[in-house]
């Protein structure tokens, strides 16, 4: 396993790790004609306990991606257009094609993900998890607060 000199965690280190991991995922997604936003939205629809309305799905994905509602609605429309999601009355449901595509993407990324996470000690992962959860909580609070001038 390659090791690096440990730098204190900060916003830059977090961003570099995020974009590196996202780049790996986006390479796989591109082979399947999906964007990162489409994959997040499709995954949310598939993971839901029950079919959701478009607005319910958009609300969840906005919370994950911190994206504008109009942008997420456009992503939902793209997934419907690709027949990966379908309207069932007023609710969206993942199609068989959508489930199969997400399963293929997950299967392709699993070995890469395993290599990336391999050899990291459980206590290091636990510490990182605690820190990242706190950073997310604080960033969400900042986003919920009125913008300061």
C-alpha positions in Angstrom: 0.0 0.0 0.0 1.3 3.5 -0.9 1.5 5.8 2.1 1.7 9.5 2.1 2.8 12.0 4.8 -0.3 12.8 6.8 -1.3 16.4 6.5 -3.9 17.7 8.8 -7.4 17.4 7.4 -8.8 20.6 5.9 -11.1 21.7 3.2 -8.5 21.3 0.5 -7.6 17.7 1.5 -11.3 16.9 1.7 -12.0 18.4 -1.8 -9.0 16.6 -3.3 -10.1 13.2 -1.9 -13.7 13.8 -3.1 -12.8 14.8 -6.6 -10.3 12.0 -7.0 -12.9 9.4 -5.9 -15.6 11.1 -8.0 -13.2 11.0 -11.0 -12.9 7.3 -10.7 -16.7 6.9 -10.5 -17.3 9.3 -13.4 -14.9 7.3 -15.6 -17.2 4.2 -15.1 -20.4 6.3 -15.5 -19.2 7.8 -18.8 -18.9 4.3 -20.3 -22.6 3.8 -19.5 -23.7 7.3 -20.7 -24.5 8.5 -17.2 -23.5 11.7 -15.3 -22.7 11.8 -11.7 -25.9 13.7 -11.0 -28.0 11.1 -12.9 -26.3 8.2 -10.9 -27.0 9.9 -7.6 -30.7 10.5 -8.6 -31.2 7.0 -9.9 -29.6 5.5 -6.8 -31.9 7.5 -4.6 -35.0 6.4 -6.6 -33.9 2.7 -6.4 -33.0 2.9 -2.7 -36.4 4.4 -1.7 -38.7 2.3 0.3 -41.6 3.2 -2.0 -42.0 5.2 -5.3 -41.7 8.9 -4.8 -43.2 11.9 -6.5 -40.8 13.8 -8.6 -40.8 16.6 -6.0 -40.0 14.2 -3.2 -37.1 12.7 -5.2 -35.8 16.2 -6.1 -35.9 17.2 -2.5 -33.8 14.3 -1.4 -31.3 14.7 -4.2 -31.0 18.4 -3.6 -30.0 17.6 0.0 -27.3 15.2 -1.2 -25.9 17.3 -4.1 -26.7 20.8 -2.7 -28.0 21.5 -6.2 -30.7 23.8 -7.4 -34.2 22.3 -7.7 -34.5 23.1 -11.4 -31.2 21.3 -12.1 -32.4 18.2 -10.3 -35.8 18.3 -12.0 -33.9 18.4 -15.3 -31.9 15.3 -14.2 -35.1 13.5 -13.3 -36.5 14.4 -16.8 -33.3 13.0 -18.4 -33.6 9.7 -16.5 -37.3 9.5 -17.6 -36.2 10.2 -21.2 -33.6 7.5 -21.0 -36.3 5.1 -19.7 -34.3 4.5 -16.5 -37.2 6.0 -14.4 -40.8 6.0 -15.4 -43.9 7.8 -14.2 -46.4 5.5 -12.5 -49.4 7.8 -11.9 -47.9 10.7 -10.0 -45.0 8.7 -8.7 -41.6 7.8 -10.2 -40.4 4.2 -10.3 -37.1 2.8 -11.4 -37.4 0.7 -14.5 -35.8 -2.7 -14.9 -33.3 -1.0 -17.3 -32.5 1.6 -14.6 -32.0 -1.1 -11.9 -29.8 -3.2 -14.2 -27.7 -0.2 -15.2 -27.1 0.8 -11.6 -26.2 -2.8 -10.8 -23.6 -2.9 -13.6 -22.1 0.4 -12.5 -21.9 -0.8 -8.9 -20.3 -4.1 -10.0 -17.7 -2.2 -12.1 -16.8 0.2 -9.3 -16.6 -2.4 -6.5 -13.1 -3.7 -7.3 -11.7 -0.2 -7.7 -13.4 0.9 -4.5 -12.0 -2.1 -2.7 -8.4 -1.2 -3.9 -8.8 2.4 -2.8 -10.1 1.6 0.7 -7.9 -1.5 1.1 -5.5 -1.5 4.1 -7.0 1.5 5.9 -7.2 0.7 9.5 -10.7 0.4 11.0 -9.9 3.0 13.7 -8.7 5.5 11.0 -12.0 5.0 9.1 -14.0 5.5 12.2 -12.1 8.7 13.0 -12.5 10.0 9.5 -16.2 9.1 9.6 -16.7 11.1 12.7 -14.8 14.1 11.4 -16.6 14.1 8.0 -20.0 13.7 9.7 -19.2 16.8 11.8 -18.0 18.8 8.7 -21.2 17.9 6.8 -23.4 18.8 9.8 -21.7 22.2 10.1 -21.7 22.9 6.4 -25.4 22.0 6.2 -26.0 24.5 9.1 -24.2 27.2 7.2 -26.2 26.5 4.0 -29.4 26.6 6.0 -28.5 30.0 7.6 -29.4 33.2 5.9 -26.6 34.4 3.7 -24.4 37.0 5.4 -23.4 40.2 3.6 
